[in-house]
């Protein structure tokens, strides 16, 4: 039987991963729309979206790593 903390960790990881996927898809769509729109200069689009893209990806990866590390924390270490 799974513990309540394990279920919560699973759901948080699932929600974070799904949100990351949605953000990544919307950012890629914005990149593609900006790339092929004739009336839009591509330079400012990439200058604005690039750092936001990196921040979102870094934040979510950090959150997933933190959830994984905190989940492994409760396991006792074997002493020899």
C-alpha positions in Angstrom: 0.0 0.0 0.0 1.4 3.4 -1.0 1.8 6.0 1.6 -0.1 9.3 1.4 3.2 11.2 0.8 4.1 9.0 -2.1 0.7 9.6 -3.8 1.1 13.4 -3.2 4.6 13.3 -4.7 3.3 11.5 -7.7 0.4 13.9 -8.3 2.7 17.0 -7.8 5.2 15.5 -10.2 2.5 14.7 -12.7 1.0 18.2 -12.5 4.4 19.9 -12.8 5.4 17.8 -15.8 2.1 18.5 -17.5 2.4 22.3 -16.8 5.9 22.2 -18.1 4.7 20.5 -21.3 2.0 23.1 -21.9 4.4 26.0 -21.3 7.0 24.5 -23.6 4.4 23.9 -26.4 3.0 27.5 -26.1 6.5 29.0 -26.1 7.5 26.9 -29.2 4.2 28.0 -30.9 5.1 31.7 -30.1 8.6 31.2 -31.5 7.2 29.7 -34.7 4.5 32.3 -35.2 7.1 35.1 -34.7 9.5 33.4 -37.0 7.1 33.3 -40.0 5.1 36.4 -39.5 6.1 38.9 -42.1 5.0 42.0 -40.2 7.0 41.1 -37.1 10.7 41.7 -36.6 12.2 38.4 -35.2 14.9 40.1 -33.1 12.8 41.5 -30.3 10.6 38.3 -30.1 13.6 36.1 -29.5 15.1 38.6 -27.1 11.9 38.7 -25.0 10.9 35.0 -25.1 14.3 33.4 -24.8 15.0 34.4 -21.1 11.4 33.6 -20.1 11.8 30.2 -21.8 15.0 29.5 -19.8 13.4 30.7 -16.6 10.4 28.5 -16.9 12.4 25.4 -17.8 14.9 26.0 -15.0 12.2 26.6 -12.4 10.3 23.5 -13.3 13.4 21.3 -13.4 14.4 22.6 -10.0 10.9 21.9 -8.6 10.9 18.4 -9.9 14.4 17.8 -8.5 13.3 19.2 -5.1 10.3 16.9 -5.0 12.4 13.9 -5.9 15.1 14.7 -3.3 12.5 15.4 -0.6 10.7 12.1 -1.4 14.0 10.1 -1.0 14.8 11.9 2.3 12.4 9.7 4.4 14.2 6.5 3.6 16.5 5.4 6.5 20.2 4.8 5.8 21.6 1.4 6.7 24.4 1.5 9.2 27.1 -1.1 8.9 
